[in-house]
Amino acid sequence: MRIFPPNKIFVSESQIHGLGVFSNAFIKEGEIIEECPIFDLKTKKTEDVKNLLGYSFYWPLEENYETLVTSWGWGNLYNHSDTPNAGWKSDMEKKIFVFFALK
């Protein structure tokens, strides 16, 4: 497996949330922004991860998720808005997040 670093984004201070991910080139709706490997937090559905609140994801992304994971790459900086520009999906085969443009 190879994951290439994104070339249309950068991380900078945000006026809203500390650090944020911004584009330096046009990204069309549905385009993949970044693929991020997962880091399994080895938690069960009932376990509390307060120290990672807002930085953990259900894996896989579905109602019957198996565990909580966090992301390598810039994955933890996406979607801290009520109207996010990026969505994500689970790639079970590669065990990665795929972040893509919503608009």
Secondary structure, DSSP 8 states (H G I E B T S, - for coil): ------SSEEEEEETTTEEEEEESS---TT-EEEEEEEEE----TT---GGGTTS-EEESSSTT--EEEEESTTGGGS--SSS-SEEEEEETTTTEEEEEE--
